[in-house]
Amino acid sequence: MIADFHFLRPWLLLLLALPAAIVWMVSRSGDIRAQWKGMIAPHLLDRLVVDTSGRSRMRPSWLLATVLTAGIAGAAGPTWQREPPPFVEDTAPLVIAVDLSQTMDAIDVTPSRLERAKLKIKDLIEARQGARTAIVAYAGTAHLVLPPTEDAALLESYSEALATRIMPTPGKDTAAALRLGQSLLHKEGVAGTILLLTDGVEAAAAQTLKSSGGGVVILGIGTSAGGPVKTPDGGFLSDASGIRLFPKLDVAGFEAIGKETGADVATVTDDDADVRWIMQRIRSNFAQKQETEGDRWRDFGWWLVVAVAMALSFRKGWVVRLATLLLALRMLSPGSAHADGLIDMWLTSDQQGRIAFERGNYDEAADRFVDPMWKGVALYRAGKFREAIDAFASIDTAESWYDQGNALLQLSKFEQAVAAYEKALDKRSEWPDAKANLTIAQQLLKQQKEKQEEQPEQPSEDPDSVQFDEKGKEGKEGQIDIAEQTSEMWMKNINVSPADLMARKFSLEARRQSP
């Protein structure tokens, strides 16, 4: 703590010369002996001067100098502790990387290794109570299933749909899954954890694990005895000679990987002991990295003001003075809501919005926020997607276009959503979330057009009735600019099954990745 102590604005400490000068000048002006020593003999001056120093222990100049010193030191920003970035949840983000290689269909644990992994994911989602969680699936290639989201229902829906058959490339590329997980955490802007649910880690992934800088937890799923691998047709996987394969969990290999790379390693249990262990590792990783890697320092300057006020309160009469000052501030606050007036004195509108946002009062947060991005996020959380688009549209950034795209998806305006995602990618070309959402929007737009083509238009009104075309309002002239929102609930409007959708999406991504 002492080693980390510093001032955020050290140049303001130069102003400490001001209270020192005030004390010096007042002491000079109050030195009666110095003023009269040239006109009155010293032996007579001693008899004529009355010493009043004992009458007032706290001189006004000393009080002023003390307050100025505390104020200048507080303004300089003393600090010794890091803090998370603003608006970051006090819960660590988690990326769950699920191994979908064929051996995960082994049935040495019931009902199978993969099914047991999905049960553990469900338990983790329930234990984390809405904390931001992402899911990555990998075999020979790694793919994003869901970006970080707080929607537990969406996480459970897509984790339940995971199957080895949806992976386009056989094999096991743990390093690719780790790199994808690290990129997701990097975008979150806060320390998090990558959880690998797998029955093996290949030696080639050791270097990636070492360079991850910690925050990787590996849960081995399977038994050292192994078991047969079930195939989709109900049979069992065999080698070329027709002998059934019995893949075993290499417990010793897992322990060696943990010692070599520093990753936390454990094996699956029948009860929730493994889930509790994972939760503890997530919390400790978050706490350790926030202490060492946070990019913001907590400003403790205001404590100096409190300390001075407490010190003065012990002097006779100062308790009443401080109480009177606080009462006056309350009474002078504008309007009838004195509490709101005091809050406005100490907290900015965005800070008040943050408090309401963290409490889940999204409507109130949207009213408080001045920052258009956070106002848009609050409106989106409140389900006011049209208002959210208006807020996002006031900023021309990749994030703004991305947020507008998500809001437009919620309104089933797929063509405009595609345009928004493309605009976001123009400004930030390598953005996996935007690419994934663009693919989803394009598929939904295609399905919408196919449905419209399949259904012939049938007159539903009387021949002479007059109808106004509401679609005209959506033409180019009246169209607002649209952008992208935080990547959550972007698969909610999909009509195909999650497993089929993921299989198609992963296949397209694998084709792009292949040389």
Disulfide bonds with the S-S distance in Angstrom:
none
